[in-house]
């Protein structure tokens, strides 16, 4: 069932990627054209499917967020072998801007969120959150937030549960 769910997610994002290949209706707004081109380039990255597994698409402020699990980041926790550690990468088109603690405006295109998953107890927790200048956690590290989070039960059918199911069904990276 888990593999079927993963397969369904991959097919839905491939269909979404094909949707962006079709010609868009003509628009006089250059920002919409550049955003769709940027989205198309983002979704056509060769690492999607091999290294990054598509999870969700959502709206954040005036940007569209695409969430991926980094397959190469799935490892066992060094002190507790029942816990898997993995990264979720979220790309934003157009980039998001926020103020840091010094009052400076920072612009970032991707967030890398470290997660801890206890597959036996169906629990998940967030770790370090990093903001990057380019997509897929590439480029300059803009900001880091390492606020500790508590374990949460992933029993409801929500984003946390989907992350847990996919991370627990994938093999450990070597």
C-alpha positions in Angstrom: 0.0 0.0 0.0 2.9 2.3 0.8 4.5 1.7 -2.5 1.2 2.3 -4.3 0.8 5.6 -2.5 4.4 6.6 -3.5 3.7 5.6 -7.1 0.5 7.7 -7.1 2.4 10.7 -5.8 5.1 10.4 -8.5 2.4 10.1 -11.3 0.6 13.1 -10.0 3.7 15.3 -10.1 4.6 14.0 -13.5 1.2 15.0 -14.7 1.6 18.4 -13.1 5.0 18.8 -14.9 3.3 18.0 -18.2 0.7 20.5 -17.5 3.3 23.2 -17.4 4.7 22.1 -20.8 1.5 23.2 -22.5 1.5 26.7 -23.8 0.0 29.2 -21.4 -2.6 31.7 -22.5 -1.0 35.0 -23.6 -0.7 37.5 -20.9 0.7 41.0 -20.8 2.1 40.5 -17.3 5.8 39.7 -17.6 6.0 38.4 -14.0 3.5 35.7 -14.7 5.5 34.6 -17.7 8.7 34.5 -15.8 7.1 32.7 -12.9 5.7 30.0 -15.2 9.1 29.6 -16.9 10.8 29.4 -13.5 8.2 26.8 -12.4 8.8 24.8 -15.5 12.6 24.9 -15.0 12.1 23.9 -11.4 9.9 20.9 -12.2 12.1 19.8 -15.0 15.2 19.5 -12.8 16.9 16.1 -13.6 17.2 15.3 -9.9 13.4 15.1 -9.4 12.5 11.4 -9.3 16.1 10.2 -8.8 17.1 12.2 -5.7 14.0 14.3 -4.9 10.6 12.7 -4.4 7.7 15.1 -5.0 5.2 15.4 -2.1 2.9 18.4 -2.2 2.1 21.7 -3.8 0.8 24.6 -1.7 0.4 28.4 -1.6 2.5 30.5 0.8 1.8 34.2 0.7 2.0 35.1 -3.0 4.3 32.2 -3.8 3.7 28.5 -4.8 5.6 26.0 -2.7 6.7 22.6 -4.0 7.7 20.0 -1.3 10.1 17.2 -1.9 11.8 14.5 0.2 15.6 14.2 -0.4 16.1 10.4 -1.0 19.8 10.7 -0.5 19.4 12.2 3.0 17.5 9.2 4.6 19.8 7.7 7.2 19.4 6.1 10.6 19.9 8.3 13.7 23.4 7.7 15.1 22.2 7.0 18.6 18.8 5.4 18.0 18.6 2.9 15.1 14.8 2.9 15.2 14.7 6.6 14.1 15.2 7.7 10.6 16.6 11.2 9.8 15.7 12.8 6.4 15.4 16.2 4.8 12.3 17.8 3.2 13.1 20.4 0.6 10.5 23.1 -0.2 11.0 25.3 -3.3 9.1 28.6 -3.6 8.2 30.4 -6.9 8.6 33.4 -6.8 11.1 33.6 -4.0 9.9 34.6 -0.5 11.3 37.6 1.4 11.3 38.1 5.2 13.2 40.2 7.7 15.9 38.5 9.9 16.7 39.4 13.5 18.8 42.4 12.5 16.0 43.9 10.4 17.5 43.1 7.0 15.3 41.7 4.3 16.4 38.3 3.1 15.2 36.5 0.0 15.2 32.7 -0.3 14.0 30.2 -2.8 14.2 27.0 -0.8 13.9 25.7 2.7 15.5 22.5 3.9 13.8 21.0 6.9 15.4 18.1 8.8 12.9 15.6 10.1 13.1 12.7 12.6 10.8 9.8 12.0 10.1 6.9 14.4 8.5 4.4 12.0 7.5 2.0 14.8 5.6 4.5 16.9 4.4 6.5 13.9 5.9 9.7 15.3 7.6 12.6 13.6 9.6 15.7 14.7 11.3 18.6 13.0 14.9 19.4 13.4 17.1 22.2 11.9 15.4 24.5 9.3 17.7 26.1 6.8 16.9 28.8 4.2 18.8 28.8 0.9 19.3 31.3 -1.9 18.7 28.8 -4.7 16.4 25.9 -5.3 16.8 22.4 -3.8 19.0 23.7 -1.0 21.7 24.8 -3.3 23.6 28.1 -3.2 24.3 30.3 -0.2 22.8 29.5 3.2 20.8 32.5 4.1 19.5 31.7 7.6 19.2 28.8 10.1 16.6 28.0 12.8 17.4 25.2 15.2 14.4 25.5 17.6 13.7 22.1 19.1 10.3 20.6 18.3 8.4 17.8 20.1 7.5 14.4 18.7 4.0 14.4 17.2 1.8 11.4 16.4 1.2 11.2 12.7 -2.1 9.4 12.9 -4.3 11.9 11.0 -4.2 12.0 7.2 -2.1 15.1 6.9 1.2 16.3 5.5 3.2 14.9 8.5 1.7 11.4 8.0 2.5 11.5 4.3 6.1 12.4 5.0 6.3 9.6 7.6 4.9 7.0 5.2 7.2 7.9 2.4 10.3 8.2 4.5 9.7 4.9 6.3 9.0 3.1 3.0 12.2 4.2 1.3 15.5 2.5 1.7 18.3 3.9 3.7 20.9 6.0 1.7 24.4 4.8 1.8 
